[in-house]
């Protein structure tokens, strides 16, 4: 009987140890999970704030460019480059901004002559050939040189 009683005590102690270990593990896990969730929320809040600020800044720059364009009779390549230079300096992701006026086919010859007369003597509206070389653009309704 003593052996049975001793084994019951040992089993009870082992079971109690396992239950306490699982409870402590669950509690510590929950604390760590809560800490990670809070840390993630704080870090993501900062990043979201930065992204929102950048988007607002970019929109302001785009609105300024739109106002410049809308309030000009004609925007030349030089005027455009001069206007966007400070924007490009402030925002590297605006490097792709380029002057590309819409030119109708009927105005193509006059447009090319005007640009050549302004100093770019070899200017022509061009496109990339299937072989990857530059060639004079084929005829179409409009161009964005």
C-alpha positions as a printed Julia matrix, in Angstrom:
145×3 Matrix{Float64}:
  0.0    0.0     0.0
  2.82   2.31    0.83
  4.24   1.77   -2.65
  0.88   2.63   -4.23
  0.51   5.69   -2.05
  4.06   6.78   -2.86
  3.46   6.37   -6.61
  0.17   8.36   -6.35
  2.03  11.17   -4.63
  4.77  11.09   -7.24
  2.2   11.05  -10.09
  0.23  13.87   -8.47
  3.38  15.94   -8.0
  4.45  15.27  -11.62
  0.98  16.14  -12.92
  0.89  19.28  -10.77
  4.38  20.23  -12.06
  3.24  19.76  -15.65
  0.07  21.82  -15.1
  2.03  24.63  -13.4
  4.67  24.55  -16.18
  2.0   24.75  -18.87
  0.24  27.59  -17.05
  3.48  29.56  -16.65
  4.4   28.85  -20.3
  0.98  30.11  -21.45
  1.24  33.22  -19.29
  4.78  34.03  -20.49
  3.74  33.34  -24.1
  0.81  35.72  -23.8
  3.02  38.42  -22.25
  5.59  38.05  -25.05
  2.89  38.06  -27.71
  1.33  41.2   -26.22
  4.77  42.85  -26.12
  5.42  41.98  -29.78
  1.98  43.23  -30.85
  2.57  46.53  -29.04
  6.07  46.88  -30.5
  4.75  46.14  -34.01
  1.93  48.66  -33.58
  4.36  51.37  -32.48
  6.8   50.71  -35.31
  4.08  50.46  -37.95
  2.46  53.68  -36.7
  5.73  55.53  -37.23
  6.18  54.06  -40.7
  2.59  54.77  -41.72
  3.03  58.36  -40.55
  6.18  58.72  -42.64
  4.46  57.25  -45.7
  1.44  59.55  -45.27
  3.71  62.58  -44.97
  5.63  61.58  -48.12
  2.41  61.05  -50.09
  1.11  64.47  -49.03
  4.42  66.09  -49.99
  4.41  64.35  -53.36
  0.82  65.42  -53.99
  1.73  69.02  -53.19
  4.6   68.84  -55.69
  2.3   67.34  -58.33
 -0.33  70.04  -57.7
  2.34  72.72  -58.11
  3.43  71.15  -61.39
 -0.18  70.99  -62.58
 -0.72  74.67  -61.71
  2.48  75.6   -63.55
  1.32  73.65  -66.6
 -2.25  74.98  -66.54
 -1.14  78.6   -66.16
  1.26  78.54  -69.1
  0.39  79.06  -72.73
  3.19  76.71  -73.71
  5.82  74.97  -71.63
  9.22  74.55  -73.24
 11.71  71.87  -72.36
 13.95  74.5   -70.71
 11.09  75.95  -68.62
  9.99  72.48  -67.56
 13.52  71.41  -66.55
 13.99  74.67  -64.64
 10.69  74.22  -62.78
 11.17  70.56  -61.83
 14.89  70.81  -60.92
 14.18  71.72  -57.26
 11.51  69.01  -57.06
 13.96  66.43  -58.38
 16.57  67.65  -55.89
 14.14  67.14  -52.99
 12.69  63.84  -54.21
 14.83  61.3   -56.01
 11.7   59.37  -57.02
 10.7   62.29  -59.26
 13.75  61.69  -61.46
 11.47  60.2   -64.1
  9.65  63.49  -64.63
 10.29  64.46  -68.2
  9.04  67.04  -70.62
  6.96  65.11  -73.15
  4.44  67.38  -74.87
  1.58  65.92  -76.87
  2.29  66.54  -80.55
 -0.37  65.8   -83.13
  0.78  64.3   -86.41
 -0.33  67.44  -88.25
  2.02  69.49  -86.02
  4.97  67.07  -86.08
  7.05  68.8   -88.75
  6.6   72.26  -87.22
  7.38  70.92  -83.75
 10.58  69.23  -84.9
 11.68  72.4   -86.72
 10.97  74.52  -83.64
 13.1   72.29  -81.4
 15.9   72.22  -83.99
 15.72  76.02  -84.2
 16.07  76.22  -80.41
 19.46  74.54  -80.56
 18.92  70.78  -80.82
 19.89  70.58  -84.5
 19.55  66.8   -84.74
 16.19  66.55  -82.98
 13.59  64.23  -84.44
 10.71  62.33  -82.92
 12.14  58.85  -82.6
 11.22  55.4   -81.37
 13.01  52.17  -80.65
 13.09  49.7   -83.51
 12.44  45.99  -82.94
 16.22  45.52  -83.11
 16.65  47.98  -80.21
 18.11  50.89  -82.19
 16.66  54.39  -82.39
 14.88  55.31  -85.6
 12.52  58.02  -86.79
  9.07  57.35  -85.36
  6.48  55.95  -87.7
  3.34  57.95  -88.39
  0.56  57.94  -85.83
 -2.12  60.33  -84.59
 -0.03  61.76  -81.75
  3.45  61.64  -80.29
  4.96  62.25  -76.89
  8.62  62.99  -77.72
